[in-house]
Structures are given as structure tokens and as C-alpha cells.
Amino acid sequence: MTNKKTIFLSLATVLLLLSSCRMTSTSNLRSGTTMPDVVWLKMTLDDYEFLGDSEIEVEYHRYFGLVQYINTINGQPVASSNRNFVRLQGRSPVRLNPAVLNRALYKVYQDYPEADFLMPVITTQEIQQLFLGRKVKVKAKIKTYKIRK
């Protein structure tokens, strides 16, 4: 009786092992995606319409190299309650140097609200040294463009 049990258990074990081991076959099918890897948008200067250029300016004082006090933005006295900023974005943010020009850039946005691109062209900086500080006048020329339909 024990001989029959051992034969039965060994046969069951062999069948279990054979049923768990199966042959797998893989085939290399060529598959591809229909999504393009690179998409190019080719635009020339004929696709842009020049709207105009503007000049912005900021006058400020800097004391001890740390404290900054803005006097005028675009020739207008600064109200501390109104703070309007325009930040230029691209692949990464476009930084105007110095950063106070971002407040003056709002004038260009008001003059040309239909503009798609604002391009800073040139920045000039006049520095007047004072005792323990300096008076700085920064000007920038901004060109504005619109994409033609």
C-alpha cells in the first residue's frame, strides 16, 4: 500500500513539474509608432509683422549695495500700491537685467496689447556714484512683433 502511494505521489509530482514547464517562443515582429520623433515648425521673418518699438526706463537708488528704492518708472513717479509686472517667457524665462525693468515692461504691453512677441534689443545703464550708494538710470529698447494669420 505504501508502494502504491509513493508511485502515485511521484507520478503526480512529475506531472506537476511537466505541466509547469512549458515551452515559450518569442518572435521578433517589427513594430513602429506613427508618432514623429521631431516636429519642425519653419517660420521666417515674413511670418511676423513688426508692430513697433518702445523705450522703457527705470530710475532707482541703491544704498549699501542692498537696499533699493525706485524713484520713477517710465518717467512716472512710483506708487507703492500699484505693482504691474510683465515677465517674458520662452523655453526658460527671459531675464531683463536689472529685474526692475520687468515693471517698466508693462508700458509696452499697454501700448501693443495684440503683440505676440516682445524682444529686448538693447539695455543701457547710467550709474552715478553717491556716498554709500548710487543713483541708477536703466533704459531698454523693446521691439514688438505679431504673427501674421
C-alpha angles and dihedrals in degrees: 000000000000089000090058091048093052092047090049093048093046091048091048090049093050091048090048091051093047093048093051093050109069131164117254124196127195126198126199107233117184109236130170141178125246091215113104119239095216130026118197125199108195113202128168132193088268088069092061129071117211110226101181144279132264136195120222129188141186128193119198143155124231119200125196088351090281113062116072125193118186114215105179138001115202090345094305123112113252120251110204091212094061117064116169119176134183117194120193115224131196131141082319127008114285107230121209113209114253100029094223087079087075087072092051092048089074088079091063090050090052093047094048110025092161093058117120097189132036112193120192106217107176137000125199127189128197115195124192113191116225132179105288092349148032141240112228130193115189124189129184134184115219126192119204127210137183128202112244116235 
